[in-house]
Amino acid sequence: MEKNVVGWFLFVGGIISLFFVYTMRPPQGIGDAFNMVLSGKQNYIREPVYSWLLIICFAAAVVGGATLLFDFMKNKKSE
């Protein structure tokens, strides 16, 4: 598999997974918890797992972006 494909997969996958993980955030206070109950959102990711998932998704997006940038710069040099 080409580095470019892996870079795009990690970058786009990281950004999309960041969005989905953020939508499943835990309540951040009593007011937020009350609003979540009123809106019917009672399933969320618990705190230690939520933080680690955010870090992993962000790292995947950064590694994918760096891979794409490195491949782009390598191709520009060879021209």
Secondary structure, DSSP 8 states (H G I E B T S, - for coil): --HHHHHHHHHHHHHHHHHHHHHT----SHHHHHHHHHHT------HHHHHHHHHHHHHHHHHHHHHHHHHHHHHHHH-
